[in-house]
Amino acid sequence: MDIDRKDGRTANQLRPLSCTRNVLNRAHGSASWSQGETKVLAAVYGPKAGTNKNENPEKACFEVIWKPKTGQIGKVEKEYEMILKKTVQSICVLNVHPNTTTSIIIQVVNDDGALLPCAINALCAALVDAGIPLKHLAVAICCCLTGSGHILLDPSKLEEQRMKAFVNLVFPNSTLSVLPEEALKVRGEPMEHGLITSSTHGVMSVDDYICCLERGRAATSKLSDFFRRNLQSQVQSD
């Protein structure tokens, strides 16, 4: 059954994507990422010598600072910082620059829905721009559950507010990886069948969650293709 969306998209259709890297002169790496009217800037500074308190000095340390468009950060933004940090730790090679700290600044330019996935995608592009050693890239997407049980991908802010629940999902993009082929498997399964991060808001059944996983994973191929084209165009221009 087709779902009527205000912007005319189908249930599985993503908003237009845009990514520009090296947008800030003083950062070691930076990227601007847009999905529809949602736009985020990510800046990477470092690595610099030394680690923060309670961090393992034998590994690279990352700190994430979230800057909202207006006002001060609250509980939600602190949760975003934690999710972003755990995602970075999952995809980065932590033993290349031990006893160092890399700072990541996330600046919200505009929030029109799916803000956290947009920030994660911007972060990955900025890490690439900074030359931070990565095991693989990650791609993030938001899946919403309507009151009637339908699933929508990449919602706008208005759609998010009307949803029964939504989940932000981050999947590994093993097609862009420095790891050997065997290392891209977990218990014999391809890495792309895995899940890096999952953050759920609202209440949904296990079956609905699994449906969101399946729909989200299927849609990330479009994000992966966009990432690949963006990286290739940057290499050619260099």
N, C-alpha and C positions, 0 to 999 in steps of 0.2 A: 504493500500500500504506500502510495506517494504521500509525503508530508509537505504541506505548504509552509515555506519559509519566506520571511518578509523580503529577503534579498533575492529570491527566486532560485536558490540552490536546491539540489536534491539532498536527501538525508546523508549521503556519503561524500558529498562534494566539499572540498576544502576552499577556503577563501584564497584570493590571489596572493602568491608568495613573493617576497622581495628580500634580497640580502646584499649588503655592501660591506666589504671588509676594508680595514685600514682607514677608518673614518676619523680617528683621533690622532693627532700628531705626537702627543707626549706619552701615550700608552705604548707598551711593548706589543700589544695586539688589541684590535678592536673590531667590532662588527655592529651593524644595524640590521635588525630583522623585523620584517612586517608580515602580518597575516591579516589581510583586510585592513581595517582601521586600527588594529592593535599594533603598536610599534615599541620596540625595546632596543636600547643601546647597551652593549656589553664591552667593558674595558678590562684588559689584563695588565697588571704591573708586576714585574719580577720574572724569575725568582730572585729573591734577595737573601743574603746569609742570615741564618738563625731561624728558629721556630718559636711559635707562641707557647705559652704555658699549657701543660697537659697534652702537648703534641709529641709524637714519636720523632726524636731527632735523627733516627736512622732512615726516615722516609721524608719525601717532600710534603710540605704542609700547604694547605690552601685555606684562605679565608674569603668569605663572600659577604659583600655589603650591598644591601638592597636599598635603593633610593626611589621612593614613590614620586609620582608627578607633583603632588602637593602634600603638605603636612608632614607629620612624623610617622615613623614606622610603628606598627602595633603587633599584636599577636600573630596575625595572618602573615605579615611580612617576615617576622622572625621564623615562622614555619617555612616560608619560601627559602630563606637563607639556608636553613638546615637541609632541605631537600636538594637544593642546588649543590651544596657542599658534598653531600653523600654521592650525588650523581658524578661530580667531578672526580672524587676519589675512586669511583668505580671504573671510570674510563681512562684515567691518566696512569702513566708508568711512574710509580712512586719512588722507585729506587735509583732513578737516573740522577736526580739532584737532591740527595739527602741533606738534612739539616738546612733547608731553605723554606722560605714562605713566599707564595704567590698570592697577590691580592686581586680579587675580581670584583669589579663594581658593576652593578646592574641598575641602569637608569630607565625608569618607565617614562616613555614619551606620551603614550596614549593607551588607554585600556578599553577595548571594545570586545572583551571576551577572550577566553583561552590565554590568559596572561602568562601563567606559569609555563606552559609548553612553549610559548613564544620566547620567553626568557631563556629557557634551556637550549632552544635552537640557536639563539643569538650567542649564548655562552660557548657552545661548541664551535661556532664559526670564529669567535674571537680567540679561542685556544689554538685553533689552526693558524690563525693570523700571527699569533705570538710565537709559534714554533714550539709550543709545549708538547713534550713526548706523550702521545696517546696510544693506547692499545687499540682503540677503535673509536669511531664517532658514535653519537647517540642521536636519535630522532624522537621528538615528543609530540603528543597529540592529546586533545581533550575529547572525550566521548560523553554525551548527555543522554539521560533517560527521561522521556516524557511521562506525564501522568498516565497516558494510555499505553505505556510500555514500548514505545518506539525509541530507537537510538539515532541520535544526530551527532555528526562529527563536526569539530571545529566551530563551536557555537559563538554567536555574537554575545555581547553583554546582556541584551534584552532576552535572548534565548536562555542564557544561563540562569537568569533570575526567575524564569518561568518553569524551569525543569524540576522534576522530582528529585533528581540526584545527578551528579556528574563525577567522572574520574579522569585524572590526569595520568597518562601512561608514558613511560620512557622505554624505548626499545633499543637494543644494540644494533648498530649498522655495520655488520661484519663485512659487507662488500667493500668497505673502506677501512682496512685494518693492516697493522704492521705485524700481526701475529701469524705464525705458521698455520697451515690449514688444520692440523690436528688440534691446535690450541683454540680453534674457533668452534670446538665442540664441547659440550658439557654432558657427561654421561652418554656419549654417543649421539646426542642431538645437536643440530646446527645452532650456533649462537643466536641467530635471528629468531629462533623459537623461544628465546628467553625473555626476561623482563628485568630492567634495571631498577625502575622506580614506579611506584603506584601510590597515588594519593586520592582518596575518595571523599566526597562531600555529599551528605544526604544518605538516604537509606535505599539500598537495592539488594535484590536477592542474589544468591550465588549464580544462578542461571543467567540473570541479567548481566552480572559482572563478567562472566565468561563470554557472553555475546559481545560485550564492549571490548574485551581483549581481542577477540577474533576480528571484529570490524576495525579496531584501531590498528592492529598489526597489518591487516591487508592494506590500509590506507597509507601506512608509512613508506610503502614502496615509492609513492609519489614524492614524499619528502626526501627520500634517499636519492632519487633521480635528480631532484632539484639541487641538493647538496653537491652531487657529483658534477653537474653542469657548471655550477658556480665555481667550484674548485678548478675545474679544467679551464674555464675562461680566465681565471686569475693567473694560472700558470702560463697560458698562451700570451697574456698581456705583459707578463714579466719577461 
